[in-house]
Structures are given as structure tokens and as C-alpha cells.
Amino acid sequence: MISGIYFSTSGMNVDQKRMEVLSNNLANINSIGFKKRSIVFVNYKDMQIKSINEGNYIGSVSKGLIIDKVSVDLTNGSLRLTQNPFDLAINNNNFFILEDNLGNNLLTKNGSFTLDSDGILVNLDGYKVLGEKGYIKILTPESFVVDSSGNVYANNQFVDKLKIAAIDKPENLVVTNDSYFLFNNQIQPQNEQGVNIKQGFLETSNVNGIYEMADMIAIMRSYEINQKVIKMQDETLSKSVNSVGKLN
């Protein structure tokens, strides 16, 4: 009976976390460069069962599920034409590299950029876009051009090349709740892979709202079933306890 309670409560915990991830996906369905998240879960180590008197091994019982990690779907989203020269879309598993206000390097597929008051190329959060030579400074924004390889030009003069990292496996990324990713400290990012940058375009989120809503309904049903199982187990245990010691 106890093992059944383990199974139901762990299932509810998994469903609750899945619901949180799905809700975050839906909240970011219109976020540029956002990648769908999902959770990976595994079974608890099975509980060994032995007889009380002889101590003989009888079998094992699963204690349910445990959340392993949050995974990310690196599938490219569709491209949206903006005709803004500071909007860039990058293909495959290539990522732009930004530097936040604390000096941390972040990866992103969100190429919605602009210039700050010093003419430095930044994103809308003010994080600096990194080039191979450092920060990218543009003094004449009307002449800003980025070719398909990531080379940056102003007044027809080469300025720098965008610093780009390629991530071949989702597990090599540390996932956050928004469109940023962190480097896995144990994995070195690879050089760009067949990069093709489109100026005047943005990559939309790869979240499919219909699929997410269908999954959300399934999770709600699973959660309700687990609630009913726990209630039934509680009622059964209550009857058993109250019957102990009673005379017929």
C-alpha cells in the first residue's frame, strides 16, 4: 500500500512540473528565438520486497517517477520578415553570443538587436553582442550590413565578424526560462556549422500551441486520476486502522 502512495504522489509531482514547463512554453509562444522545453523523467530505484519472517526475496515494486532534467527542442522556428537591418536570424544549431551586465556569456537565437548610446551593438535587454574582436561598434547605423557569414560592415568597410557558437546536443546547454542559454561548464561550444544569417528577419518560437494545449489537457487528467487514487488509498488505510483491535 505504501508503494502505491509513492507512485501516485510522485506522478503528481511530475505532472505538476510538466504543467509548469508547458505553461512557460505557452507564455513564450510569441517570444523571438524561444525553444520549446520539456522535462525528462526516470523511474525511482525499485523497492525490494522480502518476507517478514524468513527474509526471502519476493520481488520488487516501482516507487514511481523522478524528474531528471529539463530538455530543449533545438528545432528551428519559422522566419518572420521585418526589414529592420538590426534584426538577424541564424540557422541550424548556431547561436549568437551575448555578454550580460555581469560579464557572463549567453547564447541566444533571438537576433533582435539595436545600438546603445555609444554605438555598441546590443540586444533589447542591453546585453552586448560579441564579435570575434570584442564589442561591435557602429558609428553610422544607416550603413549597417551583415552578410550571410556574419561579417559586419559599415560604410562598406569591414568592422568585425559576429561571434557564433554551435551546439550539437541539447544536453550541452544549461536551460533558462527565457530565450537565453548558458554554456555547460563541462562542454566547449563548437565553431559555427554551415552558418547562414539573414538580415531583416527574426526566428520565431518553435512552440506549437495546439500540441501544448493537448498535452496540458492530458496532464490535467493524469493529475486528477492520481488525486483519486490517493483518496482511495487514504480511505482504505483509514478503514484498516479503525478496524484494528475491534471484536467481531
Secondary structure, DSSP 8 states (H G I E B T S, - for coil): -HHHHHHHHHHHHHHHHHHHHHHHHHHTTTSTT---EEEEEEE---EEEE-TTT--EEEEE---EEEEEEEE------EEE---TTBEEE-TTEEEEEE-TTS-EEEES--BEEE-TTSBEEETT--EEEETTEE-B-S-GGG-EE-TT-EEEETTEEEEEB-EEE-SSGGGEEE-SSSEEEE-TT---B---S--EEETEEE-----HHHHHHHHHHHHHHHHHHHHHHHHHHHHHHHHHHHTT---
